[in-house]
Amino acid sequence: MTVFLTLFAVLQSFAISLGVGSSTLAILNFFSAIADGTIDATERRMMGIVYRVLRVAMLAIVATTVVLVGTEISYNGIGGLTGVQTGQCLVILVLCVNAVLMSKHIVPSNIGPALQAGSWYALGALIAMQAQSMNSFSILQFCLTYALWLVVVVFIVNGVMSHLKKKRREN
């Protein structure tokens, strides 16, 4: 069983790394589209590839997390989850819900991309914290830190978008 769980933990780490990297490319593509005001065929094709990779990463993360967290709950109950595991579940939920809402154009473009990018980086930080056995924080501490982080990322992304739009108008 240990080998099985270790394999799932490694797959989860790979999937999160893939998601963080793809998210970085997605936000950079988003900035590029804003900078020139158009998305040409090549950009559209590359963005499509990045979004497919993000979907694969999300599916792999959900699957591996269900197995890992489900196993933990089956042995120790829901109270046995660490702050990292609980935080991961919350961030994964935010990523999935926001992705659906963005695809349906319900979330505004000044919030959705920043929320995705910030959440992917939060998930990457959580997996790094887990590797260092930094699990001793409460869900309240995590939620407050995560919310503050998302506010910072929204300001950064909107600041970059504003700068790019202003630069485009000047040219």
Buried (B, 14 or more C-beta within 10 A) or exposed (E): EEEEBEEBBEBBBBBBEBBBBBBBBBBEBBBBBBBEEEBEEEBEEBBEEBBEBBEBBBEBBBBBBEBBBEBBBEEEEEEEBBBBBBBBBBBBEBBBEBBEBBEEEEBEBEBBBBBBBBBBBBBBBBBEBBEEEBBEBEBEEBEEBBEEBBEEBBEEBBEBBEEBEEEEEEE
